[in-house]
Amino acid sequence: MWADLEEEYGDQVEFFSVDRETEEGREFIRDHGLPIGQPGFVVYDASGEVTYAALGPTRAEGVRELVESVVPQ
């Protein structure tokens, strides 16, 4: 799923993951006020505003729509 989205939208959307087991990951989590302990999924728009955030596993069905919601038309 992620590879397909990155291939399709990689020139318009930046995809990255954060590993809470690394100091860099914990720093990112602290700096952005994200909870530690569960997988999460956050979508930011071009201005850096959060447009969607959820804790827990992310279902593939809705991810494409979330990505498309921040891609300029």
C-alpha positions in Angstrom: 0.0 0.0 0.0 2.6 2.6 1.0 4.9 1.8 -1.9 2.0 2.2 -4.3 1.0 5.6 -2.8 4.6 6.8 -2.7 5.1 5.8 -6.4 1.9 7.6 -7.4 2.2 10.7 -5.3 5.8 10.8 -4.3 6.4 14.0 -6.3 3.6 15.8 -4.5 3.6 14.2 -1.0 6.3 13.5 1.4 6.0 10.1 3.1 7.9 9.2 6.2 7.7 7.0 9.2 8.8 7.6 12.7 10.4 4.9 14.8 9.7 5.5 18.5 12.6 3.2 19.4 15.2 5.7 18.2 16.2 9.0 19.8 15.4 10.9 16.5 11.9 9.3 16.5 11.2 10.1 20.2 12.4 13.7 19.5 10.0 14.0 16.6 7.1 12.6 18.7 7.9 15.1 21.5 8.3 18.1 19.2 4.9 17.4 17.5 3.0 16.5 20.7 2.2 13.0 19.5 1.4 10.2 21.9 3.9 7.4 22.4 2.9 3.8 22.6 0.8 3.0 19.6 1.1 3.1 15.8 -0.4 6.3 14.5 -1.2 8.0 11.2 -1.0 11.7 10.7 -1.7 13.7 7.5 -0.3 17.3 7.2 -1.3 19.7 4.5 1.2 21.9 2.6 1.1 24.5 5.3 2.0 22.0 8.0 -1.4 21.9 9.6 -2.7 18.5 10.7 -5.7 17.5 8.6 -6.1 14.0 10.1 -4.7 12.1 13.0 -5.5 8.7 14.4 -4.0 6.2 16.9 -3.9 2.5 16.2 -3.4 0.6 13.0 -4.4 2.4 9.8 -6.9 0.7 7.5 -5.7 0.7 3.9 -9.2 1.6 2.5 -9.1 5.2 3.7 -5.5 6.0 3.3 -5.7 6.9 -0.4 -8.6 9.3 0.2 -6.6 11.0 3.0 -3.5 11.4 0.8 -5.7 12.7 -2.1 -7.3 15.2 0.3 -3.9 17.1 0.6 -2.7 16.8 -3.0 -3.3 20.0 -5.0 -5.8 19.5 -7.8 
